[in-house]
Amino acid sequence: DLLETLWGYYDQQGNYREAVELGERGGTLRVDRTAEPRTWNPHLAQDDGTRWFTQRTHRGLVNLDHLTGVLVPDLAKSWEISEDGRVITFVLRRGIRWSDGVPLTADDVVFTYREVVMNDALYSVFRDGLRLPDGSVPSCERIDEYTVTFSLSTAYRPALTALGFSILPEHKLGETVRTLPAGGESKAFERVWAVGTDPEEIVGSGPWQVATYEPGERVVLSRNAYYHAYDAAGTQLPYYDTIHCTMVPNHEASLLRFRSEESDVITVRADDHGLLLLESSILGFTLLVTGEPAPGITCYVVNQDLGLADGTQEEKRSLYRTIEFRQALAHTTSKQRLIDEVFDGLAVPLWSPVPISSPFYAGRSSYGGPITEERAVLFPYNPARAEALLDRLGVVDRNGDGFRQLPSGAPLAIELMTSDDTGRVASSLILVEEWRAIDLNATLRVVDFQVLLERLVAGTGDLIYLSLPCADDPNSGTTLYRSCGSLHACRYSACAQPSAVDLRVNELFDVGAATFDWALAFDAYAEYQELVASQLGFIYTVMPSFQYAYYNYVGNASHASPVSSPGGTNGLLTELCFDRRL
């Protein structure tokens, strides 16, 4: 079974991707990290800095194809869904072993699910994603050594993706977990594979295993000698022997090290790519420009609950809740100017809450189909149209001070808040300039990212400009776009007082989640995207189309990102990278 179709390396027909080179084993990949790992336990990994490591050391039953975003088998070789959609049966690959050589079987899946993920006395980052609409969770049963079933109270398609939780080894952790002290969210579980754990005790199923960790200095990952993936020539992956991760204080230090050839690859910020493009031919590295946006979305949020909590700013709040006002903002959002001036032309305009990489993206003709943009909801840059909308709302300059006032004549001041990221600050300055050009008294406030998140969660302030992660499965957007979503920051009050559009969006999420018919799910999610885009509570801007830079001796780096987290799009699979100099 180890030579069967493996996610990422083979297409859906089982053919090895021609663009992927066959490499040689050996060598060390050098990368920099600015965030220290906080645990080696994947079920406790809440931050991206930690997940960068745990996603390389552990695997689940399923994963996302790194080019199409389609769900594919991983530790499982296949799955089958019952006719009523309530039973999912997984068949594991035979021959898979843990990094200590012990066979991985259905017992490990059942142990992880029952005694960790669904153990109310412990904490697992994977639990919430498996909560069904009626509040229940799937039950898990062992059928035989290589077969497990998950039974659901109701058909719920997102559960299939959520069942990709990291599997843990029962032979290493079973006794430990079963003897932890009782009590909700046991603190004792935090000591299971804490960062101070002897690396020899950490057992995983991913391509890499922790070799050494020196806090503040380095993390070294070594090849998992029992990793189950092979290339088309039968060479066991990963190709590199080790990944050497140097801990650096900030991005500037990492950039200096990359330009000094002390590291092999680097993530790129907006203000880096001009310099890197100039140096790339001299130093022999590539700045990867894909023509497709980097994962995630960038938008600004219009707070339609401004002052609601303390009963203030009623007129301004009423204006923010008026769709024509938000349309005026959208018509003065020059995406092309952002692309040209902030990203030197290397960015892509956004209009949907779902990433373009997703097979559910509404700009496609069908699920996973070609991108046509026939259904795109666009508000073209048109300041004259924006001014006409504001005039119609009575938002005009009544006192001749050069700024528009509220219909009552009271001052209208708009504050756009963003974090201290160079790309977002530069973009925000352009937005403010465009709004001031149509006589809106707009100003920019730059704050720490944590402060920005606190304002977003609290629902305070006028407008917030930020980038947000988003998964290929539209159901991941429920926290942002459901009327009762925990981050429905455009109007938290919609939970108690949903509009007709809110109710329809909620309904479409339910339809898309309740079916395993991909075409039906696509239609529901496409309508949801159109509605969210047209309501402009979240106004989308652009995402850069440059991903990272790498020295040309790193093979397959254009297909398998050496720096991103595994899973998702754009080839985020370090096991495919190799040293061409060998």
Residue, then its C-alpha position, 0 to 999 in steps of 0.5 A: d500500500l505504500l506505493e499507492t497514490l499519495w497526496g501531493y505527489y500524484d494527481q487524482q488519476g494516480n499519475y505522478r505529477e510530471a512537474v515534480e522532479l525526482g531528487e537525490r537524498g541527503g543534505t540539509l535545508r536551512v530555514d529561519r523561524t521568528a516564532e518559537p515552538r510552544t509544544w510538540n503536541p499537535h493537539l495543543a498547537q494553537d499558533d502558526g509558529t508551533r503548527w509549522f513544526t507539528q504539521r511536519t511531524h504528524r499526519g491525519l487520515v486525510n489532507l488537502d491536495h496541494l495544487t487543487g485544494v481537493l480532499v485526498p487520502d493521507l494515512a488512510k488510502s480511501w474512504e467510503i460514505s454511506e448512502d445517507g451520509r451518516v457513516i464514513t468508513f476509512v481504510l488505512r494504508r498497510g505497512i505504515r509505521w511510526s517514527d520508532g518503527v511500530p506499526l500504525t493501525a486503527d487502534d491508534v485512530v480510535f485511541t486518538y479520537r476517543e481518548v484525546v480529541m473527545n476527552d472533555a478532561l483534555y484540550s484538543v484544537f481539533r474538537d470544535g471542528l467535529r461538533l455537528p450542527d445538533g451539538s453531538v459529535p461523531s462516534c468512532e468504531r474499530i472494524d479491523e486492524y486497518t478499518v475504522t468508521f465514524s458515525l454521525s447523527t446527521a450528514y455533515r460534509p465538513a466533518l470529513t475534512a475535520l477527520g484529518f486530525s493528527i493521529l497520536p501513537e497509543h503505544k507511546l501515549g496511551e498509558t500517560v493519557r489514561t492516568l492523567p488526573a481527572g478535571g476539565e481541560s487537564k493542565a497535566f496534558e500540557r506536559v505531554w510532549a512539552v518543548g522540554t521533552d526528550p526528542e527521543e520520546i516524541v513519535g510521529s507519522g510525518p516526514w520529519q521528527v524533532a532531533t534537537y531543540e535549543p530555545g532561542e537558537r535552533v530546532v533541527l528536524s531529521r528525516n523520519a526513517y519510516y515515513h510512508a511516501y515514495d517518489a515515482a522512482g521508488t525513493q523514500l521521502p523526504y529527500y533532505d536528511t535534516i531541516h535546520c531552523t535558526m531562530v531569529p528575532n525578526h524578519e529583517a534578521s532573516l532577510l539579512r541572513f538570506r541575502s548573505e546565503e546563510s539560509d536557503v529560503i525566505t518568506v517575502r514581504a511587500d517591501d522585500h520583493g523589489l530588492l530581491l528581484l534585483e539581487s536574484s540573478i546575481l546571487g542565484f535565487t528565485l522570487l516565486v511569482t505564481g500569478e495566483p494570490a497567496p493563501g488568505i484574504t485581505c479586507y477592511v471591516v466596516n463596523q455597523d455596530l459602532g457605539l451600539a454597546d454604549g448607546t452613542q454615535e447613532e447617526k454614524r452607526s446608521l450611516y455605516r449600516t446603509i449599503e449605499f455608504r459601503q458601496a461608496l467606500a468600495h467604489t473608491t477602493s482602487k485595487q489596481r493602485l494597490i497592486d501597482e504601488v504597494f506590490d509593484g504589480l505582483a498582486v491579485p484583486l479579491w472579491s470573494p470570502v473564499p480563496i481563489s485556490s479553493p475548488f468552491y471559489a464562486g469564480r469557477s464554472s463548477y466545483g474544481g472547474p476553470i476560473t471564469e469569474e462570470r459570477a464575480v461581484l465587483f464594485p469598479y473604482n469609480p470616485a464619481r459614482a461614490e460621490a453621487l452615492l454620498d450626495r444622495l445620502g445627504v453626506v455633503d459638505r455643509n460648512g465649507d471646511g472641505f469635508r463631508q458632514l453627516p445628514s444632520g450636519a454633525p462632523l463625520a470622522i472615519e478612522l481606519m485602523t491597521s497593524d504595523d505591517t508595511g504592506r497593510v500600512a502602505s495599502s491603508l494610506i492609499l485607501v485614506e488618500e482616496w477617501r479624502a479625495i472625495d471629501l471624507n475626513a478619513t485618518l489612519r491609526v497604526v497599532d500592534f497586531q494584538v491590539l488590532l485583534e482585540r478591537l476586532v473581537a470587541g467590535t469597537g472602532d470604525l474600520i479595521y484593515l487586516s489580513l485573515p487566514c481562510a481555508d479552502d473549505p467555505n465552512s471555515g468561514t462560519t466564524l466570520y460570516r454566520s450571523c452568530g459567528s464569533l468573529h462576525a465583526c461587521r455586525y455582531s448584533a446580527c446574532a440577535q437581529p439577523s437580516a433576511v440576507d443574514l438568514r439566507v447566508n446561514e441557510l446556505f452554510d447549512v445546505g453546503a455542510a449537509t451534503f456530500d454532493w459536491a455540485l450541490a455544495f458548490d452551488a450553495y457556497a457560490e450563492y453565499q459568496e455572492l451575498v457576502a460580497s454584495q453586502l460589503g460588511f467585509i470589503y476585499t482588496v488584494m493579495p500578493s502573488f509572490q510567495y517566497a524566495y529560494y536559492n536555485y539549488v533547492g529542487n522542487a521549491s516552486h512546487a513544494s514550499p520549504v517554509s509554509s505549513p503543510g496542507g493546502t495549496n501551492g505545494l506546501l510539502t517540504e519532503l519533495c524538496f532536495d539539494r540539486r548540488l548533490 
